[in-house]
Amino acid sequence: MVTEEDVRNQLKEVMDPELDINIVDLGLIYEVDVDDEGHVDILMTLTTPGCPLHGVFDEMVKREVGKIEEVDERDIEVELTFEPRWSPEKMSDEARDELGHLPGMQGF
């Protein structure tokens, strides 16, 4: 059976095209729920509400999670939310280290 950890690990293959860091380490994945029938619900956010790539992320997430053998892409639901808003504090230590050189990222 597919687990939340399986899904999160697969989602590490989805890179934010502007920051070149995966969406899990960026802290964009808020919740992953996998039921007994293999349906996967993902609650995620974007770095900004006006992100021009919002439609692309939905497709990228579904495509990547659909690569898990036990998951059918048709059984994946992706919901975008902006509550709570994303902030750099949601990033993993590794992502913060990679982005620490960017203006405005010092101190996180």
BALOBA-1460 file (C-alpha; in Angstrom, 3 decimals):
// residues 108
<rec num="1" residu="m" x="0.000" y="0.000" z="0.000"/>
<rec num="2" residu="v" x="1.185" y="3.512" z="-0.815"/>
<rec num="3" residu="t" x="2.045" y="5.709" z="2.150"/>
<rec num="4" residu="e" x="2.256" y="9.447" z="2.718"/>
<rec num="5" residu="e" x="6.031" y="9.050" z="2.853"/>
<rec num="6" residu="d" x="6.019" y="7.357" z="-0.580"/>
<rec num="7" residu="v" x="4.100" y="10.296" z="-2.031"/>
<rec num="8" residu="r" x="6.303" y="12.920" z="-0.374"/>
<rec num="9" residu="n" x="9.444" y="11.151" z="-1.589"/>
<rec num="10" residu="q" x="8.089" y="11.067" z="-5.150"/>
<rec num="11" residu="l" x="7.151" y="14.748" z="-4.918"/>
<rec num="12" residu="k" x="10.790" y="15.587" z="-4.253"/>
<rec num="13" residu="e" x="11.204" y="15.062" z="-8.009"/>
<rec num="14" residu="v" x="9.011" y="18.129" z="-8.700"/>
<rec num="15" residu="m" x="11.262" y="21.156" z="-8.872"/>
<rec num="16" residu="d" x="10.204" y="24.766" z="-8.560"/>
<rec num="17" residu="p" x="11.359" y="26.047" z="-11.962"/>
<rec num="18" residu="e" x="12.334" y="29.461" z="-10.622"/>
<rec num="19" residu="l" x="14.208" y="28.342" z="-7.496"/>
<rec num="20" residu="d" x="15.412" y="24.902" z="-8.668"/>
<rec num="21" residu="i" x="14.508" y="23.319" z="-5.314"/>
<rec num="22" residu="n" x="11.946" y="20.569" z="-4.902"/>
<rec num="23" residu="i" x="8.480" y="21.509" z="-3.679"/>
<rec num="24" residu="v" x="8.713" y="19.315" z="-0.574"/>
<rec num="25" residu="d" x="11.878" y="20.974" z="0.736"/>
<rec num="26" residu="l" x="10.418" y="24.371" z="-0.131"/>
<rec num="27" residu="g" x="7.558" y="23.580" z="2.247"/>
<rec num="28" residu="l" x="4.861" y="23.858" z="-0.422"/>
<rec num="29" residu="i" x="3.248" y="20.509" z="0.440"/>
<rec num="30" residu="y" x="0.995" y="21.019" z="3.465"/>
<rec num="31" residu="e" x="-0.851" y="17.692" z="3.622"/>
<rec num="32" residu="v" x="-0.842" y="14.315" z="1.910"/>
<rec num="33" residu="d" x="-3.655" y="11.849" z="2.525"/>
<rec num="34" residu="v" x="-3.700" y="8.364" z="1.017"/>
<rec num="35" residu="d" x="-6.777" y="6.218" z="1.600"/>
<rec num="36" residu="d" x="-7.094" y="2.431" z="1.546"/>
<rec num="37" residu="e" x="-8.238" y="2.470" z="-2.083"/>
<rec num="38" residu="g" x="-5.177" y="4.360" z="-3.315"/>
<rec num="39" residu="h" x="-6.767" y="7.790" z="-3.673"/>
<rec num="40" residu="v" x="-4.265" y="10.540" z="-2.977"/>
<rec num="41" residu="d" x="-5.283" y="14.008" z="-1.795"/>
<rec num="42" residu="i" x="-2.599" y="16.683" z="-1.708"/>
<rec num="43" residu="l" x="-3.005" y="20.091" z="-0.119"/>
<rec num="44" residu="m" x="-0.314" y="22.469" z="-1.267"/>
<rec num="45" residu="t" x="0.489" y="26.102" z="-1.682"/>
<rec num="46" residu="l" x="2.708" y="28.247" z="-3.863"/>
<rec num="47" residu="t" x="5.351" y="30.755" z="-2.841"/>
<rec num="48" residu="t" x="3.049" y="33.595" z="-3.928"/>
<rec num="49" residu="p" x="-0.700" y="33.697" z="-4.656"/>
<rec num="50" residu="g" x="-0.056" y="35.331" z="-8.027"/>
<rec num="51" residu="c" x="2.386" y="32.674" z="-9.178"/>
<rec num="52" residu="p" x="1.949" y="32.383" z="-12.960"/>
<rec num="53" residu="l" x="2.777" y="28.662" z="-12.794"/>
<rec num="54" residu="h" x="-0.158" y="27.596" z="-10.589"/>
<rec num="55" residu="g" x="-1.765" y="25.485" z="-13.325"/>
<rec num="56" residu="v" x="1.546" y="23.887" z="-14.206"/>
<rec num="57" residu="f" x="2.210" y="22.706" z="-10.640"/>
<rec num="58" residu="d" x="-1.100" y="20.839" z="-10.482"/>
<rec num="59" residu="e" x="-0.172" y="18.920" z="-13.633"/>
<rec num="60" residu="m" x="3.419" y="18.310" z="-12.522"/>
<rec num="61" residu="v" x="2.314" y="16.982" z="-9.118"/>
<rec num="62" residu="k" x="-0.270" y="14.621" z="-10.618"/>
<rec num="63" residu="r" x="2.158" y="13.348" z="-13.238"/>
<rec num="64" residu="e" x="4.908" y="12.686" z="-10.695"/>
<rec num="65" residu="v" x="2.706" y="10.979" z="-8.081"/>
<rec num="66" residu="g" x="1.130" y="8.949" z="-10.894"/>
<rec num="67" residu="k" x="4.557" y="7.362" z="-11.434"/>
<rec num="68" residu="i" x="4.086" y="5.421" z="-8.192"/>
<rec num="69" residu="e" x="3.119" y="1.929" z="-9.317"/>
<rec num="70" residu="e" x="0.048" y="1.593" z="-7.092"/>
<rec num="71" residu="v" x="-1.361" y="5.043" z="-7.919"/>
<rec num="72" residu="d" x="-3.538" y="5.944" z="-10.882"/>
<rec num="73" residu="e" x="-3.176" y="9.575" z="-11.933"/>
<rec num="74" residu="r" x="-6.978" y="9.806" z="-12.108"/>
<rec num="75" residu="d" x="-7.101" y="9.110" z="-8.350"/>
<rec num="76" residu="i" x="-4.994" y="12.131" z="-7.417"/>
<rec num="77" residu="e" x="-6.583" y="15.368" z="-6.220"/>
<rec num="78" residu="v" x="-4.492" y="18.489" z="-5.782"/>
<rec num="79" residu="e" x="-5.924" y="21.416" z="-3.863"/>
<rec num="80" residu="l" x="-4.173" y="24.783" z="-3.727"/>
<rec num="81" residu="t" x="-4.506" y="26.917" z="-0.638"/>
<rec num="82" residu="f" x="-2.987" y="30.157" z="0.541"/>
<rec num="83" residu="e" x="-3.963" y="29.693" z="4.186"/>
<rec num="84" residu="p" x="-1.606" y="29.721" z="5.850"/>
<rec num="85" residu="r" x="0.510" y="31.728" z="3.472"/>
<rec num="86" residu="w" x="3.852" y="30.254" z="2.553"/>
<rec num="87" residu="s" x="6.940" y="31.784" z="4.134"/>
<rec num="88" residu="p" x="10.636" y="30.850" z="4.100"/>
<rec num="89" residu="e" x="10.259" y="29.351" z="7.593"/>
<rec num="90" residu="k" x="8.403" y="26.424" z="5.981"/>
<rec num="91" residu="m" x="11.510" y="25.356" z="4.041"/>
<rec num="92" residu="s" x="13.765" y="22.491" z="5.068"/>
<rec num="93" residu="d" x="17.222" y="23.347" z="6.404"/>
<rec num="94" residu="e" x="18.701" y="22.086" z="3.130"/>
<rec num="95" residu="a" x="16.526" y="24.431" z="1.067"/>
<rec num="96" residu="r" x="17.367" y="27.363" z="3.331"/>
<rec num="97" residu="d" x="21.060" y="26.602" z="2.923"/>
<rec num="98" residu="e" x="20.694" y="26.567" z="-0.872"/>
<rec num="99" residu="l" x="18.722" y="29.813" z="-0.977"/>
<rec num="100" residu="g" x="20.602" y="31.614" z="1.784"/>
<rec num="101" residu="h" x="22.655" y="33.530" z="-0.734"/>
<rec num="102" residu="l" x="19.581" y="35.191" z="-2.283"/>
<rec num="103" residu="p" x="18.576" y="38.712" z="-1.218"/>
<rec num="104" residu="g" x="15.979" y="38.645" z="1.531"/>
<rec num="105" residu="m" x="16.757" y="35.063" z="2.548"/>
<rec num="106" residu="q" x="19.402" y="35.771" z="5.174"/>
<rec num="107" residu="g" x="18.274" y="34.978" z="8.691"/>
<rec num="108" residu="f" x="15.919" y="32.113" z="7.799"/>
